[in-house]
């Protein structure tokens, strides 16, 4: 599967898997380094083609931009992050999404089992 082929369900699974691994490995953090996100994405079995989706959810905007400059790619952090948050919240994020919030700062909504690793 390539980035263009990733569905909301695929992105939700990626967010849950990588998020669970990050918390298990590094504890709860506002943002994780791009290296930590990359390692978690690899450990959870996601191809490099999908790592960018994990970076936009768990890395800071500054680290995301720096990482993409270093690898010579241009990705839209805000657009990708909005799409990922919509995927992991089953669309509930559209009314309150703020690109500057870390995933730990999302408003109190019922995520169900989406982030059950958070407890």
Secondary structure per residue as TSV (DSSP state, phi and psi in degrees):
chain	resnum	aa	ss	phi	psi
A	1	X	-	360.0	135.4
A	2	X	-	-103.9	171.7
A	3	X	G	-55.3	-44.3
A	4	X	G	-64.5	-22.6
A	5	X	G	-95.5	-6.1
A	6	X	-	-68.1	125.1
A	7	X	-	-89.3	170.8
A	8	X	H	-56.2	-42.4
A	9	X	H	-62.3	-41.5
A	10	X	H	-62.8	-43.5
A	11	X	H	-67.2	-37.4
A	12	X	H	-63.4	-46.5
A	13	X	H	-60.2	-42.5
A	14	X	H	-61.6	-48.2
A	15	X	H	-60.3	-41.4
A	16	X	H	-68.8	-46.3
A	17	X	H	-63.9	-49.5
A	18	X	H	-68.5	-42.0
A	19	X	H	-60.5	-43.0
A	20	X	H	-61.6	-44.9
A	21	X	H	-65.6	-41.5
A	22	X	H	-61.2	-46.0
A	23	X	H	-66.3	-43.0
A	24	X	H	-62.9	-39.7
A	25	X	H	-85.1	-39.3
A	26	X	H	-120.8	-1.8
A	27	X	-	79.2	177.8
A	28	X	S	-78.2	122.8
A	29	X	-	-133.1	153.1
A	30	X	S	-61.2	-47.5
A	31	X	S	-140.2	157.1
A	32	X	-	-115.8	154.1
A	33	X	-	-66.4	158.1
A	34	X	H	-63.6	-32.5
A	35	X	H	-66.8	-41.0
A	36	X	H	-63.8	-42.2
A	37	X	H	-65.3	-44.5
A	38	X	H	-59.5	-46.7
A	39	X	H	-62.6	-40.3
A	40	X	H	-66.1	-41.6
A	41	X	H	-62.7	-39.6
A	42	X	H	-67.3	-44.8
A	43	X	H	-60.8	-33.4
A	44	X	T	-88.7	4.1
A	45	X	T	88.6	16.1
A	46	X	-	-91.0	138.6
A	47	X	-	-70.0	158.4
A	48	X	G	-58.5	-25.6
A	49	X	G	-63.1	-21.6
A	50	X	G	-106.9	-6.2
A	51	X	H	-57.9	-34.2
A	52	X	H	-58.0	-36.1
A	53	X	H	-65.5	-35.9
A	54	X	H	-72.4	-39.8
A	55	X	H	-59.0	-41.7
A	56	X	H	-69.5	-21.2
A	57	X	H	-89.7	-35.7
A	58	X	H	-115.6	-9.8
A	59	X	S	-99.8	156.0
A	60	X	-	-71.1	158.2
A	61	X	H	-57.7	-38.7
A	62	X	H	-65.7	-46.9
A	63	X	H	-65.5	-38.8
A	64	X	H	-59.1	-48.9
A	65	X	H	-63.7	-43.7
A	66	X	H	-62.5	-45.0
A	67	X	H	-58.5	-44.8
A	68	X	H	-71.3	-32.4
A	69	X	H	-62.7	-43.8
A	70	X	H	-64.4	-34.1
A	71	X	H	-95.6	1.1
A	72	X	T	74.3	27.4
A	73	X	-	-115.4	154.8
A	74	X	-	-119.1	118.8
A	75	X	-	-131.9	147.9
A	76	X	-	-92.8	99.7
A	77	X	H	-54.3	-49.7
A	78	X	H	-61.4	-47.7
A	79	X	H	-65.6	-43.0
A	80	X	H	-67.7	-40.9
A	81	X	H	-64.9	-40.8
A	82	X	H	-61.2	-41.9
A	83	X	H	-66.7	-40.2
A	84	X	H	-67.9	-42.5
A	85	X	H	-66.8	-35.6
A	86	X	H	-63.1	-39.8
A	87	X	H	-66.5	-47.7
A	88	X	H	-75.4	-17.4
A	89	X	T	-107.6	13.2
A	90	X	T	53.5	38.4
A	91	X	T	88.8	-3.2
A	92	X	G	-70.9	-12.8
A	93	X	G	-82.1	-12.4
A	94	X	G	-61.3	-28.4
A	95	X	G	-88.2	-14.9
A	96	X	T	-130.3	1.0
A	97	X	-	-61.1	131.1
A	98	X	-	-130.5	115.9
A	99	X	T	-58.0	-23.1
A	100	X	T	-83.4	-9.3
A	101	X	-	-78.5	139.9
A	102	X	-	-79.7	162.7
A	103	X	G	-60.3	-24.7
A	104	X	G	-74.5	-17.8
A	105	X	G	-100.0	4.6
A	106	X	-	-59.3	145.2
A	107	X	-	-57.9	161.0
A	108	X	S	-71.1	102.8
A	109	X	-	-132.6	162.4
A	110	X	-	-81.6	105.5
A	111	X	-	-86.7	-2.3
A	112	X	T	58.3	-129.1
A	113	X	T	-94.8	7.2
A	114	X	T	-54.2	-52.8
A	115	X	T	-116.3	53.1
A	116	X	G	-65.8	-17.9
A	117	X	G	-70.1	-15.9
A	118	X	G	-71.3	-25.3
A	119	X	-	-73.1	360.0
